[in-house]
Amino acid sequence: MNMAWANSLFTIGICISFAVILFIVLNKRNKQNYQDAAQSILDDDDTPRDNEAAQTHHEHGA
């Protein structure tokens, strides 16, 4: 087995892994999980007050 075979097997493995990940992500059974995660970000009311945000921004040197 030479280096060309190893490169080919690696490329095939990466392509198969990518296809599996796409299948998992785009599977309709997982849609509700992604919807819930997206909604939890939008529903998050944990926002800093203006003076706290400015103070934190100043403390970090930016």
N, CA, C and O atoms as a Maestro MAE file, in Angstrom:
{
 s_m_m2io_version
 :::
 2.0.0
}

f_m_ct {
 s_m_title
 :::
 protein
 m_atom[248] {
  # First column is atom index #
  i_m_mmod_type
  r_m_x_coord
  r_m_y_coord
  r_m_z_coord
  i_m_residue_number
  s_m_chain_name
  s_m_pdb_residue_name
  s_m_pdb_atom_name
  i_m_atomic_number
  :::
  1 25 0.850 -1.182 0.000 1 A "MET " " N  " 7
  2 3 0.000 0.000 0.000 1 A "MET " " CA " 6
  3 2 0.890 1.237 0.000 1 A "MET " " C  " 6
  4 15 1.689 1.446 0.913 1 A "MET " " O  " 8
  5 25 0.741 2.030 -1.012 2 A "ASN " " N  " 7
  6 3 1.569 3.221 -1.102 2 A "ASN " " CA " 6
  7 2 0.793 4.456 -0.652 2 A "ASN " " C  " 6
  8 15 -0.353 4.358 -0.212 2 A "ASN " " O  " 8
  9 25 1.419 5.592 -0.766 3 A "MET " " N  " 7
  10 3 0.829 6.827 -0.267 3 A "MET " " CA " 6
  11 2 -0.422 7.223 -1.047 3 A "MET " " C  " 6
  12 15 -1.333 7.830 -0.484 3 A "MET " " O  " 8
  13 25 -0.477 6.891 -2.324 4 A "ALA " " N  " 7
  14 3 -1.658 7.222 -3.131 4 A "ALA " " CA " 6
  15 2 -2.888 6.496 -2.594 4 A "ALA " " C  " 6
  16 15 -3.973 7.075 -2.542 4 A "ALA " " O  " 8
  17 25 -2.729 5.233 -2.194 5 A "TRP " " N  " 7
  18 3 -3.855 4.485 -1.608 5 A "TRP " " CA " 6
  19 2 -4.298 5.123 -0.301 5 A "TRP " " C  " 6
  20 15 -5.494 5.260 -0.044 5 A "TRP " " O  " 8
  21 25 -3.349 5.508 0.511 6 A "ALA " " N  " 7
  22 3 -3.685 6.130 1.793 6 A "ALA " " CA " 6
  23 2 -4.435 7.444 1.569 6 A "ALA " " C  " 6
  24 15 -5.415 7.724 2.259 6 A "ALA " " O  " 8
  25 25 -3.981 8.241 0.617 7 A "ASN " " N  " 7
  26 3 -4.669 9.493 0.309 7 A "ASN " " CA " 6
  27 2 -6.073 9.235 -0.211 7 A "ASN " " C  " 6
  28 15 -7.010 9.945 0.152 7 A "ASN " " O  " 8
  29 25 -6.226 8.230 -1.053 8 A "SER " " N  " 7
  30 3 -7.546 7.899 -1.593 8 A "SER " " CA " 6
  31 2 -8.487 7.435 -0.494 8 A "SER " " C  " 6
  32 15 -9.640 7.863 -0.443 8 A "SER " " O  " 8
  33 25 -8.010 6.571 0.377 9 A "LEU " " N  " 7
  34 3 -8.850 6.091 1.474 9 A "LEU " " CA " 6
  35 2 -9.228 7.224 2.423 9 A "LEU " " C  " 6
  36 15 -10.359 7.280 2.906 9 A "LEU " " O  " 8
  37 25 -8.300 8.110 2.686 10 A "PHE " " N  " 7
  38 3 -8.588 9.257 3.541 10 A "PHE " " CA " 6
  39 2 -9.666 10.145 2.914 10 A "PHE " " C  " 6
  40 15 -10.592 10.582 3.596 10 A "PHE " " O  " 8
  41 25 -9.538 10.406 1.614 11 A "THR " " N  " 7
  42 3 -10.515 11.239 0.915 11 A "THR " " CA " 6
  43 2 -11.891 10.587 0.918 11 A "THR " " C  " 6
  44 15 -12.895 11.264 1.142 11 A "THR " " O  " 8
  45 25 -11.949 9.299 0.675 12 A "ILE " " N  " 7
  46 3 -13.224 8.582 0.701 12 A "ILE " " CA " 6
  47 2 -13.823 8.618 2.105 12 A "ILE " " C  " 6
  48 15 -15.030 8.805 2.259 12 A "ILE " " O  " 8
  49 25 -12.999 8.441 3.116 13 A "GLY " " N  " 7
  50 3 -13.477 8.501 4.499 13 A "GLY " " CA " 6
  51 2 -14.047 9.861 4.852 13 A "GLY " " C  " 6
  52 15 -15.082 9.948 5.513 13 A "GLY " " O  " 8
  53 25 -13.389 10.916 4.421 14 A "ILE " " N  " 7
  54 3 -13.879 12.271 4.676 14 A "ILE " " CA " 6
  55 2 -15.207 12.501 3.954 14 A "ILE " " C  " 6
  56 15 -16.127 13.088 4.525 14 A "ILE " " O  " 8
  57 25 -15.313 12.047 2.713 15 A "CYS " " N  " 7
  58 3 -16.565 12.214 1.954 15 A "CYS " " CA " 6
  59 2 -17.710 11.457 2.610 15 A "CYS " " C  " 6
  60 15 -18.822 11.977 2.698 15 A "CYS " " O  " 8
  61 25 -17.458 10.251 3.066 16 A "ILE " " N  " 7
  62 3 -18.497 9.469 3.742 16 A "ILE " " CA " 6
  63 2 -18.897 10.148 5.047 16 A "ILE " " C  " 6
  64 15 -20.083 10.221 5.368 16 A "ILE " " O  " 8
  65 25 -17.924 10.644 5.797 17 A "SER " " N  " 7
  66 3 -18.226 11.347 7.047 17 A "SER " " CA " 6
  67 2 -19.073 12.586 6.782 17 A "SER " " C  " 6
  68 15 -20.016 12.865 7.522 17 A "SER " " O  " 8
  69 25 -18.745 13.316 5.748 18 A "PHE " " N  " 7
  70 3 -19.511 14.506 5.389 18 A "PHE " " CA " 6
  71 2 -20.944 14.137 5.020 18 A "PHE " " C  " 6
  72 15 -21.884 14.820 5.425 18 A "PHE " " O  " 8
  73 25 -21.113 13.068 4.258 19 A "ALA " " N  " 7
  74 3 -22.455 12.630 3.868 19 A "ALA " " CA " 6
  75 2 -23.266 12.207 5.086 19 A "ALA " " C  " 6
  76 15 -24.458 12.505 5.165 19 A "ALA " " O  " 8
  77 25 -22.642 11.521 6.030 20 A "VAL " " N  " 7
  78 3 -23.342 11.097 7.246 20 A "VAL " " CA " 6
  79 2 -23.758 12.314 8.067 20 A "VAL " " C  " 6
  80 15 -24.878 12.364 8.576 20 A "VAL " " O  " 8
  81 25 -22.876 13.281 8.199 21 A "ILE " " N  " 7
  82 3 -23.208 14.495 8.956 21 A "ILE " " CA " 6
  83 2 -24.359 15.241 8.290 21 A "ILE " " C  " 6
  84 15 -25.271 15.705 8.973 21 A "ILE " " O  " 8
  85 25 -24.324 15.360 6.968 22 A "LEU " " N  " 7
  86 3 -25.432 16.001 6.259 22 A "LEU " " CA " 6
  87 2 -26.741 15.261 6.489 22 A "LEU " " C  " 6
  88 15 -27.783 15.882 6.699 22 A "LEU " " O  " 8
  89 25 -26.686 13.943 6.447 23 A "PHE " " N  " 7
  90 3 -27.894 13.149 6.666 23 A "PHE " " CA " 6
  91 2 -28.458 13.390 8.061 23 A "PHE " " C  " 6
  92 15 -29.668 13.543 8.229 23 A "PHE " " O  " 8
  93 25 -27.588 13.424 9.053 24 A "ILE " " N  " 7
  94 3 -28.041 13.628 10.430 24 A "ILE " " CA " 6
  95 2 -28.636 15.027 10.592 24 A "ILE " " C  " 6
  96 15 -29.694 15.187 11.202 24 A "ILE " " O  " 8
  97 25 -27.965 16.027 10.054 25 A "VAL " " N  " 7
  98 3 -28.424 17.403 10.223 25 A "VAL " " CA " 6
  99 2 -29.727 17.654 9.469 25 A "VAL " " C  " 6
  100 15 -30.615 18.333 9.983 25 A "VAL " " O  " 8
  101 25 -29.848 17.125 8.278 26 A "LEU " " N  " 7
  102 3 -31.016 17.405 7.449 26 A "LEU " " CA " 6
  103 2 -32.158 16.415 7.652 26 A "LEU " " C  " 6
  104 15 -33.185 16.513 6.980 26 A "LEU " " O  " 8
  105 25 -31.994 15.468 8.563 27 A "ASN " " N  " 7
  106 3 -33.029 14.485 8.832 27 A "ASN " " CA " 6
  107 2 -34.237 15.178 9.464 27 A "ASN " " C  " 6
  108 15 -34.074 16.006 10.360 27 A "ASN " " O  " 8
  109 25 -35.435 14.850 9.011 28 A "LYS " " N  " 7
  110 3 -36.645 15.510 9.509 28 A "LYS " " CA " 6
  111 2 -36.898 15.216 10.982 28 A "LYS " " C  " 6
  112 15 -37.553 16.008 11.660 28 A "LYS " " O  " 8
  113 25 -36.398 14.103 11.487 29 A "ARG " " N  " 7
  114 3 -36.605 13.790 12.903 29 A "ARG " " CA " 6
  115 2 -35.877 14.773 13.806 29 A "ARG " " C  " 6
  116 15 -36.284 14.968 14.952 29 A "ARG " " O  " 8
  117 25 -34.814 15.394 13.322 30 A "ASN " " N  " 7
  118 3 -34.038 16.337 14.131 30 A "ASN " " CA " 6
  119 2 -34.515 17.772 13.990 30 A "ASN " " C  " 6
  120 15 -33.996 18.658 14.669 30 A "ASN " " O  " 8
  121 25 -35.481 18.020 13.133 31 A "LYS " " N  " 7
  122 3 -35.918 19.388 12.872 31 A "LYS " " CA " 6
  123 2 -36.406 20.076 14.138 31 A "LYS " " C  " 6
  124 15 -36.083 21.243 14.364 31 A "LYS " " O  " 8
  125 25 -37.171 19.384 14.963 32 A "GLN " " N  " 7
  126 3 -37.710 20.000 16.173 32 A "GLN " " CA " 6
  127 2 -36.595 20.389 17.141 32 A "GLN " " C  " 6
  128 15 -36.696 21.416 17.812 32 A "GLN " " O  " 8
  129 25 -35.536 19.589 17.222 33 A "ASN " " N  " 7
  130 3 -34.404 19.938 18.088 33 A "ASN " " CA " 6
  131 2 -33.773 21.262 17.659 33 A "ASN " " C  " 6
  132 15 -33.460 22.106 18.498 33 A "ASN " " O  " 8
  133 25 -33.587 21.439 16.354 34 A "TYR " " N  " 7
  134 3 -32.995 22.673 15.850 34 A "TYR " " CA " 6
  135 2 -33.951 23.851 16.028 34 A "TYR " " C  " 6
  136 15 -33.519 24.965 16.324 34 A "TYR " " O  " 8
  137 25 -35.244 23.606 15.847 35 A "GLN " " N  " 7
  138 3 -36.230 24.660 16.064 35 A "GLN " " CA " 6
  139 2 -36.214 25.118 17.523 35 A "GLN " " C  " 6
  140 15 -36.264 26.315 17.809 35 A "GLN " " O  " 8
  141 25 -36.144 24.153 18.441 36 A "ASP " " N  " 7
  142 3 -36.112 24.488 19.866 36 A "ASP " " CA " 6
  143 2 -34.855 25.274 20.225 36 A "ASP " " C  " 6
  144 15 -34.921 26.237 20.990 36 A "ASP " " O  " 8
  145 25 -33.712 24.869 19.678 37 A "ALA " " N  " 7
  146 3 -32.464 25.574 19.958 37 A "ALA " " CA " 6
  147 2 -32.511 27.003 19.422 37 A "ALA " " C  " 6
  148 15 -32.077 27.936 20.098 37 A "ALA " " O  " 8
  149 25 -33.032 27.173 18.223 38 A "ALA " " N  " 7
  150 3 -33.134 28.511 17.643 38 A "ALA " " CA " 6
  151 2 -34.095 29.380 18.446 38 A "ALA " " C  " 6
  152 15 -33.829 30.561 18.669 38 A "ALA " " O  " 8
  153 25 -35.198 28.807 18.876 39 A "GLN " " N  " 7
  154 3 -36.180 29.574 19.633 39 A "GLN " " CA " 6
  155 2 -35.639 29.958 21.005 39 A "GLN " " C  " 6
  156 15 -35.951 31.036 21.512 39 A "GLN " " O  " 8
  157 25 -34.830 29.090 21.613 40 A "SER " " N  " 7
  158 3 -34.282 29.406 22.931 40 A "SER " " CA " 6
  159 2 -33.345 30.612 22.866 40 A "SER " " C  " 6
  160 15 -33.256 31.383 23.822 40 A "SER " " O  " 8
  161 25 -32.654 30.772 21.751 41 A "ILE " " N  " 7
  162 3 -31.786 31.940 21.586 41 A "ILE " " CA " 6
  163 2 -32.627 33.206 21.465 41 A "ILE " " C  " 6
  164 15 -32.295 34.239 22.045 41 A "ILE " " O  " 8
  165 25 -33.717 33.118 20.709 42 A "LEU " " N  " 7
  166 3 -34.579 34.289 20.534 42 A "LEU " " CA " 6
  167 2 -35.336 34.628 21.808 42 A "LEU " " C  " 6
  168 15 -35.613 35.800 22.065 42 A "LEU " " O  " 8
  169 25 -35.675 33.627 22.611 43 A "ASP " " N  " 7
  170 3 -36.438 33.845 23.834 43 A "ASP " " CA " 6
  171 2 -35.574 34.302 25.000 43 A "ASP " " C  " 6
  172 15 -36.111 34.700 26.034 43 A "ASP " " O  " 8
  173 25 -34.264 34.258 24.865 44 A "ASP " " N  " 7
  174 3 -33.358 34.603 25.954 44 A "ASP " " CA " 6
  175 2 -33.480 36.091 26.271 44 A "ASP " " C  " 6
  176 15 -33.188 36.937 25.427 44 A "ASP " " O  " 8
  177 25 -33.913 36.404 27.493 45 A "ASP " " N  " 7
  178 3 -34.058 37.805 27.888 45 A "ASP " " CA " 6
  179 2 -32.917 38.257 28.791 45 A "ASP " " C  " 6
  180 15 -33.042 39.262 29.491 45 A "ASP " " O  " 8
  181 25 -31.835 37.541 28.781 46 A "ASP " " N  " 7
  182 3 -30.683 37.854 29.613 46 A "ASP " " CA " 6
  183 2 -29.788 38.852 28.876 46 A "ASP " " C  " 6
  184 15 -28.733 38.489 28.356 46 A "ASP " " O  " 8
  185 25 -30.218 40.102 28.841 47 A "THR " " N  " 7
  186 3 -29.434 41.136 28.182 47 A "THR " " CA " 6
  187 2 -28.866 42.077 29.236 47 A "THR " " C  " 6
  188 15 -29.561 42.428 30.189 47 A "THR " " O  " 8
  189 25 -27.627 42.484 29.078 48 A "PRO " " N  " 7
  190 3 -27.037 43.391 30.067 48 A "PRO " " CA " 6
  191 2 -27.610 44.797 29.928 48 A "PRO " " C  " 6
  192 15 -28.040 45.208 28.851 48 A "PRO " " O  " 8
  193 25 -27.604 45.516 31.034 49 A "ARG " " N  " 7
  194 3 -28.013 46.923 30.987 49 A "ARG " " CA " 6
  195 2 -26.933 47.719 30.277 49 A "ARG " " C  " 6
  196 15 -25.794 47.267 30.169 49 A "ARG " " O  " 8
  197 25 -27.281 48.883 29.801 50 A "ASP " " N  " 7
  198 3 -26.345 49.683 29.012 50 A "ASP " " CA " 6
  199 2 -25.089 50.045 29.789 50 A "ASP " " C  " 6
  200 15 -23.989 49.954 29.242 50 A "ASP " " O  " 8
  201 25 -25.219 50.452 31.042 51 A "ASN " " N  " 7
  202 3 -24.035 50.866 31.797 51 A "ASN " " CA " 6
  203 2 -23.142 49.671 32.124 51 A "ASN " " C  " 6
  204 15 -21.921 49.817 32.167 51 A "ASN " " O  " 8
  205 25 -23.717 48.504 32.353 52 A "GLU " " N  " 7
  206 3 -22.903 47.313 32.608 52 A "GLU " " CA " 6
  207 2 -22.154 46.900 31.349 52 A "GLU " " C  " 6
  208 15 -20.994 46.496 31.424 52 A "GLU " " O  " 8
  209 25 -22.797 46.996 30.207 53 A "ALA " " N  " 7
  210 3 -22.151 46.627 28.950 53 A "ALA " " CA " 6
  211 2 -20.992 47.566 28.655 53 A "ALA " " C  " 6
  212 15 -19.931 47.123 28.214 53 A "ALA " " O  " 8
  213 25 -21.185 48.854 28.894 54 A "ALA " " N  " 7
  214 3 -20.118 49.818 28.649 54 A "ALA " " CA " 6
  215 2 -18.964 49.601 29.616 54 A "ALA " " C  " 6
  216 15 -17.800 49.702 29.227 54 A "ALA " " O  " 8
  217 25 -19.277 49.306 30.865 55 A "GLN " " N  " 7
  218 3 -18.238 49.085 31.858 55 A "GLN " " CA " 6
  219 2 -17.440 47.830 31.521 55 A "GLN " " C  " 6
  220 15 -16.211 47.849 31.583 55 A "GLN " " O  " 8
  221 25 -18.113 46.752 31.170 56 A "THR " " N  " 7
  222 3 -17.426 45.518 30.816 56 A "THR " " CA " 6
  223 2 -16.568 45.734 29.583 56 A "THR " " C  " 6
  224 15 -15.441 45.243 29.519 56 A "THR " " O  " 8
  225 25 -17.082 46.455 28.613 57 A "HIS " " N  " 7
  226 3 -16.339 46.744 27.394 57 A "HIS " " CA " 6
  227 2 -15.082 47.547 27.725 57 A "HIS " " C  " 6
  228 15 -14.020 47.293 27.158 57 A "HIS " " O  " 8
  229 25 -15.191 48.502 28.628 58 A "HIS " " N  " 7
  230 3 -14.059 49.336 29.012 58 A "HIS " " CA " 6
  231 2 -13.030 48.536 29.808 58 A "HIS " " C  " 6
  232 15 -11.828 48.734 29.633 58 A "HIS " " O  " 8
  233 25 -13.484 47.642 30.673 59 A "GLU " " N  " 7
  234 3 -12.572 46.873 31.511 59 A "GLU " " CA " 6
  235 2 -11.700 45.928 30.705 59 A "GLU " " C  " 6
  236 15 -10.590 45.601 31.125 59 A "GLU " " O  " 8
  237 25 -12.184 45.484 29.554 60 A "HIS " " N  " 7
  238 3 -11.415 44.546 28.743 60 A "HIS " " CA " 6
  239 2 -10.488 45.254 27.765 60 A "HIS " " C  " 6
  240 15 -9.837 44.609 26.943 60 A "HIS " " O  " 8
  241 25 -10.429 46.560 27.852 61 A "GLY " " N  " 7
  242 3 -9.472 47.305 27.059 61 A "GLY " " CA " 6
  243 2 -9.880 47.554 25.623 61 A "GLY " " C  " 6
  244 15 -9.053 47.979 24.816 61 A "GLY " " O  " 8
  245 25 -11.116 47.305 25.288 62 A "ALA " " N  " 7
  246 3 -11.532 47.526 23.901 62 A "ALA " " CA " 6
  247 2 -12.191 48.876 23.754 62 A "ALA " " C  " 6
  248 15 -12.609 49.242 22.656 62 A "ALA " " O  " 8
  :::
 }
 m_bond[247] {
  # First column is bond index #
  i_m_from
  i_m_to
  i_m_order
  :::
  1 1 2 1
  2 2 3 1
  3 3 4 2
  4 3 5 1
  5 5 6 1
  6 6 7 1
  7 7 8 2
  8 7 9 1
  9 9 10 1
  10 10 11 1
  11 11 12 2
  12 11 13 1
  13 13 14 1
  14 14 15 1
  15 15 16 2
  16 15 17 1
  17 17 18 1
  18 18 19 1
  19 19 20 2
  20 19 21 1
  21 21 22 1
  22 22 23 1
  23 23 24 2
  24 23 25 1
  25 25 26 1
  26 26 27 1
  27 27 28 2
  28 27 29 1
  29 29 30 1
  30 30 31 1
  31 31 32 2
  32 31 33 1
  33 33 34 1
  34 34 35 1
  35 35 36 2
  36 35 37 1
  37 37 38 1
  38 38 39 1
  39 39 40 2
  40 39 41 1
  41 41 42 1
  42 42 43 1
  43 43 44 2
  44 43 45 1
  45 45 46 1
  46 46 47 1
  47 47 48 2
  48 47 49 1
  49 49 50 1
  50 50 51 1
  51 51 52 2
  52 51 53 1
  53 53 54 1
  54 54 55 1
  55 55 56 2
  56 55 57 1
  57 57 58 1
  58 58 59 1
  59 59 60 2
  60 59 61 1
  61 61 62 1
  62 62 63 1
  63 63 64 2
  64 63 65 1
  65 65 66 1
  66 66 67 1
  67 67 68 2
  68 67 69 1
  69 69 70 1
  70 70 71 1
  71 71 72 2
  72 71 73 1
  73 73 74 1
  74 74 75 1
  75 75 76 2
  76 75 77 1
  77 77 78 1
  78 78 79 1
  79 79 80 2
  80 79 81 1
  81 81 82 1
  82 82 83 1
  83 83 84 2
  84 83 85 1
  85 85 86 1
  86 86 87 1
  87 87 88 2
  88 87 89 1
  89 89 90 1
  90 90 91 1
  91 91 92 2
  92 91 93 1
  93 93 94 1
  94 94 95 1
  95 95 96 2
  96 95 97 1
  97 97 98 1
  98 98 99 1
  99 99 100 2
  100 99 101 1
  101 101 102 1
  102 102 103 1
  103 103 104 2
  104 103 105 1
  105 105 106 1
  106 106 107 1
  107 107 108 2
  108 107 109 1
  109 109 110 1
  110 110 111 1
  111 111 112 2
  112 111 113 1
  113 113 114 1
  114 114 115 1
  115 115 116 2
  116 115 117 1
  117 117 118 1
  118 118 119 1
  119 119 120 2
  120 119 121 1
  121 121 122 1
  122 122 123 1
  123 123 124 2
  124 123 125 1
  125 125 126 1
  126 126 127 1
  127 127 128 2
  128 127 129 1
  129 129 130 1
  130 130 131 1
  131 131 132 2
  132 131 133 1
  133 133 134 1
  134 134 135 1
  135 135 136 2
  136 135 137 1
  137 137 138 1
  138 138 139 1
  139 139 140 2
  140 139 141 1
  141 141 142 1
  142 142 143 1
  143 143 144 2
  144 143 145 1
  145 145 146 1
  146 146 147 1
  147 147 148 2
  148 147 149 1
  149 149 150 1
  150 150 151 1
  151 151 152 2
  152 151 153 1
  153 153 154 1
  154 154 155 1
  155 155 156 2
  156 155 157 1
  157 157 158 1
  158 158 159 1
  159 159 160 2
  160 159 161 1
  161 161 162 1
  162 162 163 1
  163 163 164 2
  164 163 165 1
  165 165 166 1
  166 166 167 1
  167 167 168 2
  168 167 169 1
  169 169 170 1
  170 170 171 1
  171 171 172 2
  172 171 173 1
  173 173 174 1
  174 174 175 1
  175 175 176 2
  176 175 177 1
  177 177 178 1
  178 178 179 1
  179 179 180 2
  180 179 181 1
  181 181 182 1
  182 182 183 1
  183 183 184 2
  184 183 185 1
  185 185 186 1
  186 186 187 1
  187 187 188 2
  188 187 189 1
  189 189 190 1
  190 190 191 1
  191 191 192 2
  192 191 193 1
  193 193 194 1
  194 194 195 1
  195 195 196 2
  196 195 197 1
  197 197 198 1
  198 198 199 1
  199 199 200 2
  200 199 201 1
  201 201 202 1
  202 202 203 1
  203 203 204 2
  204 203 205 1
  205 205 206 1
  206 206 207 1
  207 207 208 2
  208 207 209 1
  209 209 210 1
  210 210 211 1
  211 211 212 2
  212 211 213 1
  213 213 214 1
  214 214 215 1
  215 215 216 2
  216 215 217 1
  217 217 218 1
  218 218 219 1
  219 219 220 2
  220 219 221 1
  221 221 222 1
  222 222 223 1
  223 223 224 2
  224 223 225 1
  225 225 226 1
  226 226 227 1
  227 227 228 2
  228 227 229 1
  229 229 230 1
  230 230 231 1
  231 231 232 2
  232 231 233 1
  233 233 234 1
  234 234 235 1
  235 235 236 2
  236 235 237 1
  237 237 238 1
  238 238 239 1
  239 239 240 2
  240 239 241 1
  241 241 242 1
  242 242 243 1
  243 243 244 2
  244 243 245 1
  245 245 246 1
  246 246 247 1
  247 247 248 2
  :::
 }
}
